[in-house]
Amino acid sequence: MRGAIAAGHPLTAAAGALVLGEGGNAVDAAVAAALVSWVAESPLTGPGAGGFMLVHRGRDRSTRVLDFFTAVPGLGGDPVEGHAIESVDVDFSGATTQHFRIGGATVAVPGAALGLEQAQRSYGTLAWRDLFAPAIELARNGVELTSGQAYLHEILDLILRHTPEARAIYEREDGEGLVLGDVLVQRDLAATLELIRDGGARVLYEGGLAHAIVDHVRASDGALTERDLAEYRVIRRRPVRAGFRDHEFLSNPPPSAGGSLIAFGLGVLDDVGTAGGAEAIDALARVMGEQQRVLADGFHAALRNGGLARVLARHGGVVNRGTTHISVLDAAGNAASMTASTGAGSGVVVPGTGIHLNNMIGEFIDGGTRRAGMRLSSGMSPSLVLRSGRPRLVVGSAGSFRLRGAVMQVVVNVVQHGLDVREAIERPRVHLDEENVLQCEGGNDRAEVDRLEAMGWDVARWDDRNLYFGGAAAVELAGDDRLAAAGDPRRGGAGVVVE
């Protein structure tokens, strides 16, 4: 089928393109690509992850979000607050650092496998088992580290080699971490993929494999229980919607915050300036400041939207760390936008399975209620832009707290400034941080940044482009029905068009 896919790794995108070429639809392609991402992008995603998939169906123009994000563990067991949490600091090339909490006590209930299976069963056209071959082959034979993946391995090294089971996967024979050009082999993960292919996603949630996961997490001071796994379910939600420049923006709804914050931001963004100009950046930065205030203080009248602030308070804040994203669009008008994550990873790998578990409890922003079985909130923002009811842009991003800004800037670049999807992603970005410092990525025009300082902004200038500013992936259907796809060069992403 004619279509386009963009993802965080060339192999991820290639797997989805192969499925499109064999007649699969956008959801088939997204699922096959996601399975390969478990292998090729294993520092960020895998069977131990959680995420969301926004699905738009061309035949009836309906849109739903499948919520398979992580949940608080502990049903029938000890409360998670009773366990010690380990900490590490991750250095982004000397420019800034982020604090990560890891170990067994940070592991939340994963949902990725069930989410992919539910999406395939509800919206796909191919057989579940027919989507696994590329992922299994790559896990068994190995994946050579690209520059983007090598950078992730470098900055996450303290997590990836935190335990003996993790070191068995992510450590070279000389005792060093993997680097550019090394081949990452994951034979245990290949065997787990075969189990999921043959037995369905429930093999991770019931029976012997589920017992092994729970036993290892609890031995690592975690709170996960067999009841957590057995009772986990995928939730269908209606997307949040907002008008923007004669288009309609759709994204991840509450209890997650990212999509609603982007929708709010697009609704109040001034239509001024040109891409990269001081006026346009100033408008974006002011919106980013409003988004932070909304998140901190609760939504004002323009965002009453079911009381998201109250929902976020109940759900304990927002998880906002490392992710990967896949965007797909096919000729029948079907679209899939999927964001998934293990956070930064817990460093806990279940022996004999290759499953690196998430650290989402450690990613929790303090201050909300934490109840066993409760679905965590997230900043992830798998998104879709419609023009006259048809998909124009499918987009999402990695990037911790910066991902909603990355998504918003790509949407603005395409819809407001008229850039093609590749240029929209490659343009240098900005991010207003929690200290009200405007982080300006390398590549921004120096004269325009000078003008921003003259406008009163406290500016931090970066020398180069950096994964700190997100890792977007997007596909576009232009007005002449031309398809385009682009992955983010900040993380070695790729886009493929299938004609």
C-alpha positions in Angstrom: 0.0 0.0 0.0 1.2 3.5 -0.7 2.2 5.3 2.5 4.9 6.8 4.6 6.5 6.1 7.9 9.0 8.0 10.1 10.7 6.7 13.2 13.7 7.1 15.5 15.9 4.5 13.7 16.3 3.6 10.1 15.6 -0.1 10.8 12.4 0.8 12.6 11.2 2.9 9.7 12.3 0.2 7.2 10.3 -2.5 9.0 7.1 -0.4 8.7 7.8 0.4 5.1 8.2 -3.3 4.3 4.7 -3.9 5.8 3.2 -1.1 3.8 4.8 -2.5 0.6 3.3 -5.9 1.3 -0.2 -4.4 1.5 -0.5 -3.7 5.3 -2.2 -0.5 6.5 -0.8 2.2 8.8 -1.5 0.3 12.0 0.1 -2.9 10.7 3.2 -0.9 9.8 3.3 0.9 13.2 3.1 -2.4 15.1 5.9 -4.1 13.0 8.0 -1.0 13.4 7.4 -0.9 17.1 8.6 -4.5 17.5 11.8 -3.6 15.6 12.2 -0.5 17.8 12.3 -2.9 20.9 15.5 -4.2 19.3 17.1 -1.3 17.5 16.2 1.3 20.1 16.3 -0.9 23.2 17.7 1.8 25.6 14.3 3.6 25.1 11.6 1.0 24.6 10.8 -2.7 24.7 8.3 -5.2 26.2 8.9 -3.4 29.6 7.6 -0.1 28.2 4.4 1.8 28.2 2.9 4.2 25.6 0.1 5.5 23.5 -1.1 5.0 19.9 -3.4 7.5 18.2 -5.3 5.8 15.4 -7.3 7.6 12.7 -9.4 5.5 10.4 -9.8 6.8 6.9 -13.1 5.1 6.0 -15.2 6.8 8.8 -12.7 9.5 9.9 -12.9 8.4 13.5 -9.9 8.9 15.8 -9.1 7.1 19.1 -6.2 6.9 21.4 -5.1 3.5 22.8 -3.6 4.2 26.3 -1.2 1.4 27.2 0.9 3.5 29.5 2.3 2.2 32.7 0.4 1.8 36.0 1.4 2.0 39.6 2.3 -1.5 40.9 1.4 -3.1 44.2 -2.0 -4.6 43.9 -2.2 -7.1 46.7 1.3 -6.3 47.8 3.5 -3.8 49.6 3.0 0.0 48.8 5.7 1.3 46.4 6.6 4.1 48.9 8.2 1.6 51.2 11.1 0.9 48.8 14.5 2.6 48.4 15.1 4.3 45.0 18.6 4.6 43.5 19.7 7.7 41.5 22.1 8.6 38.7 22.8 11.9 36.8 22.9 11.9 33.0 25.1 14.4 31.2 23.9 15.8 27.8 27.3 16.4 26.3 28.4 18.7 29.1 25.6 21.2 28.3 23.2 20.2 31.0 22.4 17.2 33.3 19.2 15.4 34.3 18.5 13.4 37.4 17.2 9.9 36.9 15.9 7.5 39.5 16.4 3.8 38.7 16.3 0.3 40.2 13.6 -2.2 41.0 11.6 0.2 43.1 11.0 2.4 40.0 9.4 -0.3 37.9 5.8 0.3 36.9 3.4 -2.1 35.3 4.3 -2.2 31.5 1.6 -2.1 28.8 3.5 -2.0 25.5 2.9 -5.6 24.3 -0.8 -5.5 25.1 -1.2 -2.1 23.5 0.4 -3.3 20.2 -1.8 -6.4 20.2 -5.0 -4.4 20.9 -4.1 -2.0 18.1 -3.5 -4.8 15.7 -6.6 -6.7 16.6 -8.8 -3.6 16.3 -7.4 -1.8 13.3 -4.8 -3.9 11.5 -5.4 -6.1 8.5 -2.5 -8.6 8.6 -1.9 -11.5 11.0 -0.3 -10.7 14.3 2.4 -13.4 13.9 3.4 -12.1 10.4 4.7 -8.9 11.9 7.5 -10.3 14.0 10.1 -11.7 11.6 12.3 -8.5 11.2 12.4 -7.9 14.9 13.3 -11.5 15.8 16.0 -11.7 13.1 17.6 -8.4 14.2 17.5 -9.4 17.9 19.2 -12.7 17.1 21.8 -11.6 14.6 22.5 -8.1 16.1 22.1 -4.5 15.2 25.1 -2.2 14.6 25.0 0.9 16.7 24.4 4.1 14.6 25.7 7.4 15.8 22.3 8.3 17.3 22.1 5.0 19.2 25.8 5.2 20.3 25.1 8.7 21.8 22.1 7.2 23.8 24.3 4.3 25.0 27.0 6.9 26.1 24.7 9.2 28.1 22.7 6.3 29.6 25.7 4.0 30.3 25.3 4.2 34.1 21.7 2.8 33.6 22.4 0.3 30.8 25.2 -1.4 32.8 23.7 -1.0 36.2 23.1 -4.7 36.9 24.8 -8.0 35.9 21.9 -8.9 33.7 22.1 -5.5 31.9 25.8 -5.7 31.6 25.4 -9.1 29.8 23.6 -7.2 27.1 25.2 -3.8 27.0 28.8 -4.4 27.8 31.7 -5.4 25.6 34.1 -8.2 26.4 36.7 -5.6 27.5 34.4 -4.4 30.2 33.5 -1.1 28.4 30.1 0.1 27.1 29.1 -0.3 23.5 30.2 2.4 21.1 29.6 3.4 17.4 29.9 0.4 15.1 29.6 -2.3 17.8 26.9 -4.9 17.2 24.2 -5.3 19.9 23.0 -8.9 20.0 19.9 -9.8 22.1 19.2 -13.5 21.8 17.1 -13.7 24.9 14.9 -10.9 23.6 14.6 -12.8 20.3 13.2 -15.8 22.3 10.8 -13.5 24.1 9.6 -12.1 20.8 8.9 -15.6 19.6 6.9 -16.3 22.7 4.8 -13.2 22.2 4.4 -14.0 18.5 3.1 -17.5 19.2 1.2 -17.0 22.4 0.0 -13.4 22.2 0.9 -10.5 24.5 -0.7 -12.2 27.5 2.3 -14.5 27.9 4.0 -11.5 29.6 1.1 -11.0 32.0 0.1 -14.6 33.0 1.9 -17.8 33.5 5.6 -18.7 33.7 7.1 -15.6 32.1 4.9 -13.3 34.3 6.1 -15.2 37.4 9.7 -14.7 36.3 9.2 -10.9 35.8 7.5 -10.5 39.2 10.0 -12.6 41.1 13.0 -10.7 39.7 11.4 -7.2 40.2 10.5 -8.1 43.8 14.0 -9.5 44.4 15.3 -6.1 43.2 13.2 -4.3 45.8 10.3 -3.5 43.5 6.6 -3.6 44.2 5.3 -5.4 41.0 2.8 -8.2 41.7 1.3 -11.0 39.6 -2.1 -9.3 40.2 -0.7 -6.1 38.6 0.1 -7.9 35.4 -3.1 -10.1 35.3 -5.4 -7.1 35.8 -3.7 -4.7 33.4 -5.9 -3.5 30.5 -5.6 -1.2 27.5 -7.9 1.9 27.7 -9.5 3.6 24.7 -9.8 7.3 24.9 -11.2 10.2 22.7 -8.4 12.5 21.6 -8.2 16.1 22.7 -8.9 18.5 19.8 -8.1 22.1 19.0 -8.4 24.4 15.9 -5.2 25.8 14.5 -4.9 28.0 11.4 -7.8 26.3 9.5 -6.6 22.9 10.6 -7.6 20.6 13.5 -5.0 19.3 16.0 -5.7 16.0 17.8 -3.6 14.4 20.5 -3.3 12.4 23.7 -6.1 13.4 26.2 -6.2 13.5 30.0 -5.1 12.0 32.3 -2.0 12.7 30.3 -1.0 16.3 29.9 1.2 16.7 26.8 -1.5 16.7 24.2 -3.8 19.1 26.1 -0.9 21.5 26.7 0.0 21.6 23.1 -3.6 22.1 22.1 -3.8 25.0 24.6 -0.5 26.4 23.3 -1.6 26.3 19.6 -4.9 28.0 20.6 -3.2 31.1 22.1 -0.1 31.3 19.8 0.2 34.6 18.0 0.6 34.4 14.2 3.6 36.6 13.9 7.0 36.5 12.3 8.7 33.9 10.1 10.3 30.6 11.0 13.4 31.2 13.1 12.8 34.9 13.5 12.9 36.6 16.9 9.2 37.6 16.8 8.1 34.0 16.1 10.4 32.6 18.7 9.3 35.2 21.3 5.7 34.1 20.6 6.6 30.4 21.1 8.5 31.2 24.3 5.7 33.1 25.8 3.3 30.2 25.1 5.8 27.8 26.7 5.8 29.9 29.8 2.0 29.8 29.8 2.0 26.0 29.4 4.3 25.7 32.5 2.1 27.9 34.5 -1.0 25.9 33.5 0.8 22.7 34.4 1.9 24.0 37.8 -1.2 26.0 38.8 -4.1 24.3 37.0 -5.9 25.1 33.8 -7.6 28.5 33.5 -11.0 29.1 31.9 -9.7 28.4 28.4 -8.7 24.8 29.4 -11.5 23.6 31.5 -11.6 20.4 29.4 -13.0 18.2 32.1 -10.8 19.5 34.9 -7.4 18.3 33.7 -5.6 20.0 36.6 -7.7 18.0 39.1 -7.0 14.8 37.1 -3.3 15.4 37.1 -3.4 16.0 40.9 -5.1 12.6 41.3 -2.6 10.9 39.0 0.5 12.3 40.7 1.9 14.6 38.1 3.4 13.8 34.7 6.0 11.3 33.5 8.3 13.1 31.1 11.5 11.3 30.1 13.1 9.3 27.3 10.8 8.1 24.6 10.7 7.0 20.9 8.1 7.8 18.3 6.6 6.3 15.1 4.4 8.1 12.6 2.6 6.3 9.8 0.1 7.4 7.1 -1.3 5.2 4.3 -3.1 5.8 1.0 -6.5 4.9 2.5 -6.3 7.8 4.9 -5.4 5.7 7.9 -2.9 7.2 10.3 -1.1 5.8 13.4 1.0 8.0 15.8 2.6 6.0 18.5 4.9 7.1 21.3 6.4 4.6 23.8 9.0 4.6 26.5 10.8 2.7 29.2 11.7 6.2 30.6 15.4 6.1 31.0 15.2 2.4 31.9 15.4 1.0 35.4 18.6 -0.9 34.8 16.6 -4.0 35.8 16.7 -6.8 33.1 14.7 -10.0 33.8 17.2 -12.9 33.5 16.8 -15.0 30.4 14.3 -12.7 28.7 16.1 -9.6 27.5 13.3 -7.5 28.9 14.7 -4.2 30.3 12.0 -2.8 32.5 10.9 0.8 32.8 11.7 3.3 35.6 8.4 5.2 35.4 7.8 5.2 39.2 11.1 7.0 39.4 10.0 9.5 36.8 6.9 10.5 38.8 6.8 14.2 39.6 6.2 14.3 43.4 3.0 15.7 44.8 0.1 13.6 43.7 -1.8 10.6 44.9 -0.2 7.2 44.1 -2.5 4.3 44.3 -1.8 0.7 43.1 -3.4 0.1 39.8 -3.7 3.8 38.9 -2.7 4.7 35.4 0.2 7.2 35.4 0.0 10.5 33.6 2.4 11.3 30.8 3.8 14.1 28.7 3.8 11.9 25.6 2.0 13.5 22.7 1.3 11.3 19.7 -0.5 13.8 17.4 -2.4 14.3 14.2 -3.3 17.4 12.2 -6.3 17.3 9.9 -7.1 19.5 7.0 -10.7 19.4 5.8 -11.1 16.2 7.8 -8.1 14.4 6.1 -4.7 13.7 7.7 -2.2 16.5 6.8 0.5 15.7 9.4 1.2 12.8 11.7 3.8 13.7 14.4 5.2 13.0 17.8 8.5 13.2 19.6 10.9 11.9 22.2 12.5 14.5 24.5 11.5 14.4 28.1 10.0 17.8 29.2 10.9 19.1 25.8 8.8 16.7 23.7 5.6 18.8 23.8 7.7 21.8 22.6 9.2 19.8 19.8 5.8 18.6 18.6 4.4 22.1 18.8 7.3 23.6 16.9 7.0 21.0 14.1 3.2 21.6 13.8 3.8 25.4 13.7 6.6 25.1 11.1 4.4 23.0 8.8 1.0 24.6 9.2 1.8 28.2 10.0 5.2 28.7 8.3 4.6 26.4 5.4 7.8 24.4 5.7 8.0 20.8 4.4 8.1 18.1 7.0 11.9 17.5 6.8 12.7 21.2 7.1 10.2 21.5 9.9 11.9 18.8 11.9 15.5 19.9 11.1 15.0 23.6 12.0 16.8 24.5 15.3 14.4 24.6 18.3 14.0 26.5 21.5 12.9 25.4 25.0 11.9 27.6 27.9 13.2 25.7 31.0 11.9 25.7 34.5 14.2 28.5 35.5 12.7 30.7 32.7 15.9 30.5 30.7 15.3 30.3 26.9 17.5 27.4 25.7 18.4 28.1 22.0 19.6 25.2 20.0 22.7 25.5 17.8 21.8 26.6 14.3 19.5 29.4 15.4 20.5 32.7 13.7 22.8 34.6 16.0 21.4 37.9 15.1 17.8 36.7 15.9 19.1 35.3 19.3 20.6 38.7 20.0 17.3 40.3 19.3 15.6 37.9 21.7 18.1 39.0 24.4 17.2 42.6 23.6 13.5 41.7 24.1 14.4 40.7 27.7 14.9 36.9 27.4 17.6 35.2 29.5 19.1 33.1 26.7 21.4 30.1 26.8 23.1 29.5 23.5 24.0 25.9 22.4 26.8 25.3 19.9 25.1 22.4 18.1 21.8 20.5 17.7 21.2 18.1 20.5 18.8 15.3 21.5 18.0 17.5 24.5 15.6 19.4 22.2 13.6 16.2 21.3 13.6 13.5 18.7 10.6 14.1 16.4 9.2 11.8 13.6 6.6 13.0 11.2 4.8 12.2 7.9 2.9 14.7 5.8 0.3 14.6 3.1 0.8 17.8 1.1 -1.9 19.6 -0.8 -1.0 17.9 -4.1 -1.3 14.4 -2.4 2.5 14.1 -2.2 3.7 12.1 0.8 6.8 13.0 2.7 8.4 11.5 5.8 11.3 12.6 8.1 13.0 11.3 11.2 14.9 13.6 13.5 18.7 13.8 12.8 19.2 14.7 16.5 18.7 11.0 17.3 19.4 9.3 14.0 15.8 9.0 12.9 14.6 8.2 9.4 11.6 8.5 7.1 10.5 6.3 4.2 7.9 6.9 1.5 6.4 3.8 -0.1 4.9 4.6 -3.6 
